[in-house]
Amino acid sequence: LTIRAGAYADELVKTAKTIASPGRGILAMDESNATCGKRLASIGLENTEANRQAFRTLLVSVPGLGNYVSGAILFEETLYQSTVEGKKIVDVLVEQGIVPGIKTDKGLVPLAGSNDESWCQGLDGLASRSAAYYQQGARFCKWRTVVSIPNGPSALAVKEAAWGLARYAAISQDNGLVPIVEPEILLDGEHGIDETFEVAQKVWAEVFFYLAQNNVMFEGILLKPSMVTPGAECKERATPEKVAEYTLNLLHRRIPPAVPGIMFLSGGQSEVEATLNLNAMNQSPNPWHVSFSYARALQNTCLKTWGGRPENVSAAQEALLIRAKANSLAQLGKYTG
Ligand code: 13P
């Protein structure tokens, strides 16, 4: 029953299971310097390395965070960074029982020949970068590509997204990193939930086709899908029950039970909305661990509460812990508001 075992096979399975453990999910804190700059600007701070370090020190040092968070995705700068107090951020995470992860994609660029769509770069040199990140303590990684509904998606864009993810996943596994496979279907648009569902079915069919073709070991990957919701500008909104029904239907049709964990992105949903939707999806047993890998839906209140002021650090950490705990309960289907 060998499925392209590879030197790291057992470790990959173990890492994936640790991340997909009951009541826990992922803190996405891997904003690129440009995106992190936007977050800092929203609280009136300059986008300096010192400010990024201060905020990320705050996040990883939340006492007790490891009870609710099993993995943290970092941007390259943070993987090699120390806290304000001079301790390696990777070591702080490991002491908290949190697996360090790394964003390995190199971001989006226009996809020539498409309808104004994009593709994700980063395959060149990925093997050596992944090996170096492993040496630095990373055990999982993320590659985010996007699919736009209003701009298509064209068959070309979907194929490129799926193929890129599959190549990335195979290379990551070869170097000991559990790949998070993330084709984000963007929320933007006026389309209804049925259209999102149709697009998601196509995207995931292709992603798994190419993952199989590249001999990726499904037991050693994690997925990061968008929830199936109406477009952000669609007038008809969906209840958490409806989002859960559509999203679970999609997962059942497209995702093999060999995959250990499905860690949703929040994609611009409000903090509470993201928690309620996750909770609704965990009202009955699922074949996979269904959990969170949120950035904005974990960090928003925390960031605002902090506001860049040292005297607000504890209150900001408390705010993060409240969201982490709420989503932990939602992972267990026990969130009551
Ligand atoms: P959001 O939860 O803010 O969508 O970010 C998750 C993420 O890491 C997207 O790649």
Boltz pocket constraint, residues with backbone or C-beta under 6 A from the ligand:
constraints:
  - pocket:
      binder: B
      contacts: [[A, 28], [A, 144], [A, 182], [A, 264], [A, 265], [A, 266], [A, 267], [A, 268], [A, 293], [A, 294], [A, 295], [A, 296], [A, 297]]
      max_distance: 6.0
